[in-house]
Amino acid sequence: MKKNMGNLDRMIRLLAAAVVIVLYLLDVIGGTTAIILLAVAAVFIITSFFSVCPAYMPFGLSTRKKEESKG
């Protein structure tokens, strides 16, 4: 799969995932809301790790800079 996420996009996703995890651990969120947000956080972490966002693909979107896309 071709990478389509830039560094800023990856960092924002990881930060959002971290916030959700901290809110869950501090019992600020719970129940169904926590399950949904933790699932979204897991997707953010996985997509950030691989630098690929499947939702970008059908639209041909990419947040990667031109020089990042080599390699």
N, C-alpha and C positions, 0 to 999 in steps of 0.2 A: 504494500500500500504506500502511496506517495504521501509524504509528510506535508501537512497543510496548516500547522499551527506554529506561530512565532513564539518567541520567548516571553513576550509580555502576556500573550493569551494564556500560555501555560502557567505563568506565575499567578495571574488573576484566578484561574481555576483552582490552583493548589491552595491559594489563600482562602477562597470561598469554602473549599472543602474543609480546611482547618478550622474555620469559624464554626461551621456546622458541627464538627466533631467536638469542639470545645463546648458549644452550647448544649449538646447532648450530655456530655460528661458532667456538666454543672447542673443538670436537671432543669435547664431553662426551657427546653423543648422535650416533648414526650408523646407517646401514643402514635397515632397514624401520621401526624405531622413529622415526627422524628423518623419514622420508617421511610417516608417519602424523601425527606431531605438527606438522610444517610445514603439512600440509593442514588440520588443525584450526586452526592459527594463522591461516592465510589466511582461513578461514571466519569466525573471530573478528574479524579486521580488517575484512572486507567488511560483516559484520552491524553492527559498531560504526559504520562510516562512514555507513550508511544508517539506523541506529537501528531496524532491523527484524529480528526473530528469527523465521524461519519456523516453528521448532519450538514457539514460544509460541502461534501462531495457532489450531491445532486445539483447544487447551484454553482459549482466551480469556484467556490470561495477559498481563499487562503489568506492567513495573516502572517505568513512567512515572508521575510524580505527576500529579494532576488538572490543576494549573496549567500543566504542561509540555505537555499534550496539545492545547492550543489552538494553532492555526496550522499 
